[in-house]
Amino acid sequence: MTNTEQKIALVTGASRGLGAAVAEKLAADGFHVIAVARTAGALEELDDRIQATGGTATLAPFDITDEDAIKRMCISVHERWGGLDLWVHCAIHAAPLAPAAHIADKDWDKSFSINVTATARLIANIESLLLAKSGTVVHVDDPMDGHKFFGTYGATKAAQRALFQSWAHESVKTGPEIIMFTPNPMPTACRARFYPGEDREPLFHPSEEAKRLVKEL
């Protein structure tokens, strides 16, 4: 159950890694969290952890490339809460590393579909919910553009960053406020795909970075 005074946070890509850690931290700080991810089982495990610490969450298991699902979610948010206080966008697809001349079409297409097209659709549908409550947006960045073998991931993250930067410049006077957050290296499944066999001990735990992100808010 939520009350009318409780702040509402949407976390896209909430099933694991930084997204899950941010969802847990926000819930512990009193937000009601709307957790979006494709994997229902992982979201249910997240909900168990949130409830164990006295927090509340609404689970939204869907693929962010499904525009109809985005629209249905936004309508539900509007009807139930009237808007959003916060959106943290952590959803990302990490394509396999490859030389620029040998990028597979399927990896390129899937990366742009999730990282760029879906992000643009989310912005278009979520903006009015944020404006309704003078909300804030956090774009989780990972600037790998120009690095060797990161052509697909780097290009899509650069395009995603450009979208949020344009939105930030456009919304200076009207809102929402947009924050760009670059986490320190974390031992996530995404990073493991890029750096298999890496010593994970020196890396920062997602819960540490979630605390740092929330502190910046």
KERO-838380 format. One line per field, with one value per residue (C-alpha): y negated, x negated, z negated; residue in three letters. Coordinates in steps of 0.001 Angstrom, whole numbers. Last residue first. Example, Ala and Ser with C-alpha at 12.3 -4.5 7.8 and 13.67 -1.06 7.14 Angstrom:
KERO-838380
c2	1060,4500
c1	-13670,-12300
c3	-7140,-7800
aa	Ser,Ala
END
This chain:
KERO-838380
c2	-13550,-13144,-11024,-8665,-8091,-7563,-5081,-3224,-3197,-1504,953,1809,2991,1148,3145,4001,7650,8323,9555,9807,13287,12038,8271,7219,9821,9521,5797,6463,9200,6649,6437,2609,-34,-3480,-4827,-7689,-9751,-12399,-14300,-15668,-18125,-17885,-20698,-23860,-26321,-23957,-21424,-21754,-21587,-18442,-16830,-17426,-15893,-12933,-12162,-12690,-10225,-7580,-8169,-7837,-4665,-3282,-4074,-2707,551,1184,-44,1235,3253,592,-2402,-5284,-5474,-3818,-6532,-4571,-6765,-6179,-8834,-10097,-11989,-14311,-15166,-18381,-16217,-16550,-17308,-13827,-12125,-14329,-13281,-9532,-8798,-10698,-9808,-6119,-6216,-7747,-5118,-2329,-3640,-4139,-1389,1302,1046,-318,2650,5182,3817,3711,7188,8643,6937,8496,6061,7122,3891,2140,4949,6882,6890,8748,6534,5134,4175,1523,610,-1677,-4650,-6236,-8098,-10237,-12077,-10440,-11311,-11199,-8242,-5576,-6883,-8467,-5411,-3120,-5277,-5216,-1429,-969,-3303,-1451,1884,552,-532,2956,2320,1816,5535,6166,7147,4180,4844,2344,1770,1138,915,2428,3935,7449,5925,4587,7912,9837,7305,7814,11578,10974,8736,11477,13960,11589,11061,8316,5369,2473,1732,-893,-1930,-3533,-5847,-5814,-5733,-1927,-1858,-4178,-1971,1237,-233,-1638,1766,3481,980,1155,4887,6853,6739,2977,2127,-804,-2301,-4442,-6343,-7526,-9737,-8945,-11722,-10103,-6865,-3553,0
c1	-19831,-23597,-23154,-20922,-23719,-26373,-24150,-23491,-27228,-27933,-25050,-26456,-29711,-32796,-35512,-38862,-37809,-36483,-39777,-38835,-38329,-35832,-36041,-33299,-30685,-31625,-30877,-27236,-26904,-27970,-31170,-31141,-33380,-32498,-29103,-28585,-25510,-23941,-21176,-18090,-15723,-12235,-11770,-10408,-13295,-16228,-14080,-15494,-19113,-18399,-16466,-19409,-21765,-19436,-19264,-23011,-23729,-21618,-23474,-26805,-25561,-24535,-27868,-29920,-27976,-28226,-31782,-33271,-36019,-38635,-37280,-35784,-32550,-32921,-31177,-29004,-26070,-23215,-20635,-18887,-15631,-13958,-10312,-8355,-5303,-3208,-6339,-7647,-4473,-4457,-8035,-7394,-5963,-8441,-11408,-10464,-10124,-13589,-15043,-13370,-14924,-18402,-19593,-17016,-16458,-19950,-21543,-19240,-19998,-23775,-23895,-21713,-23815,-27013,-29881,-32923,-34404,-34133,-36027,-33793,-32717,-29483,-26402,-25585,-21910,-20986,-18282,-19554,-17214,-16345,-13020,-11972,-8983,-6523,-2945,716,260,2780,4213,985,-1087,1407,1356,-2443,-2519,-74,-2137,-5363,-3650,-2413,-5968,-7386,-11149,-11099,-10427,-7957,-7771,-6316,-6613,-5177,-7343,-7173,-9822,-9943,-13417,-12162,-9656,-12488,-14350,-11204,-10451,-13922,-13354,-10054,-11840,-14395,-11609,-9740,-12733,-12042,-12655,-10730,-10545,-8042,-9448,-7484,-10079,-10824,-14610,-14677,-12656,-15196,-18092,-16443,-15572,-19091,-20615,-18328,-19246,-22948,-23155,-19932,-16204,-15730,-16453,-14046,-13591,-10489,-10290,-7139,-7272,-4855,-2434,627,72,-1113,0
c3	5517,5332,2181,4159,6678,4013,2148,5400,6104,2800,3320,6781,5148,6373,8115,6504,5860,9348,10790,14473,15938,18489,19078,21483,20602,16928,17117,18004,15370,12775,10745,10641,12214,10783,11727,14183,13294,15540,13763,15512,13830,15317,15912,17538,17472,17998,19887,23405,22228,20200,23054,25382,22804,22299,26012,26485,23668,25383,28643,26833,25108,28509,30135,27243,27049,30776,31369,28093,29800,29053,27175,29179,27211,23800,21759,19297,18251,15846,16699,13587,14025,11512,10958,10664,9837,13004,15030,14261,15475,18605,19430,19086,22538,24714,22523,22569,26353,26734,24404,26384,29599,28122,25792,26498,30279,30917,29160,30839,34314,33827,32286,35061,37756,36439,35957,37991,39347,35977,34273,31852,28224,27571,27133,23700,23583,21040,18544,15767,16188,12842,12913,9957,8519,10894,11777,10766,8434,9475,12752,13951,13053,14802,17944,17880,17577,20447,22654,21918,22619,25976,26812,26285,26555,22772,22308,19503,15849,13947,10210,7733,4690,960,-1748,-5231,-4965,-4176,-1732,422,381,1332,4083,5543,5587,7388,9894,10568,11239,13539,15830,18395,16103,14545,10818,9660,6295,3463,1979,-1744,-1924,-2102,1129,2761,1647,2841,6250,6595,5821,8338,11048,10189,10805,11133,11917,11948,15580,15473,12013,11482,8217,6420,3332,537,-392,1177,-675,659,0
aa	Leu,Glu,Lys,Val,Leu,Arg,Lys,Ala,Glu,Glu,Ser,Pro,His,Phe,Leu,Pro,Glu,Arg,Asp,Glu,Gly,Pro,Tyr,Phe,Arg,Ala,Arg,Cys,Ala,Thr,Pro,Met,Pro,Asn,Pro,Thr,Phe,Met,Ile,Ile,Glu,Pro,Gly,Thr,Lys,Val,Ser,Glu,His,Ala,Trp,Ser,Gln,Phe,Leu,Ala,Arg,Gln,Ala,Ala,Lys,Thr,Ala,Gly,Tyr,Thr,Gly,Phe,Phe,Lys,His,Gly,Asp,Met,Pro,Asp,Asp,Val,His,Val,Val,Thr,Gly,Ser,Lys,Ala,Leu,Leu,Leu,Ser,Glu,Ile,Asn,Ala,Ile,Leu,Arg,Ala,Thr,Ala,Thr,Val,Asn,Ile,Ser,Phe,Ser,Lys,Asp,Trp,Asp,Lys,Asp,Ala,Ile,His,Ala,Ala,Pro,Ala,Leu,Pro,Ala,Ala,His,Ile,Ala,Cys,His,Val,Trp,Leu,Asp,Leu,Gly,Gly,Trp,Arg,Glu,His,Val,Ser,Ile,Cys,Met,Arg,Lys,Ile,Ala,Asp,Glu,Asp,Thr,Ile,Asp,Phe,Pro,Ala,Leu,Thr,Ala,Thr,Gly,Gly,Thr,Ala,Gln,Ile,Arg,Asp,Asp,Leu,Glu,Glu,Leu,Ala,Gly,Ala,Thr,Arg,Ala,Val,Ala,Ile,Val,His,Phe,Gly,Asp,Ala,Ala,Leu,Lys,Glu,Ala,Val,Ala,Ala,Gly,Leu,Gly,Arg,Ser,Ala,Gly,Thr,Val,Leu,Ala,Ile,Lys,Gln,Glu,Thr,Asn,Thr,Met
END
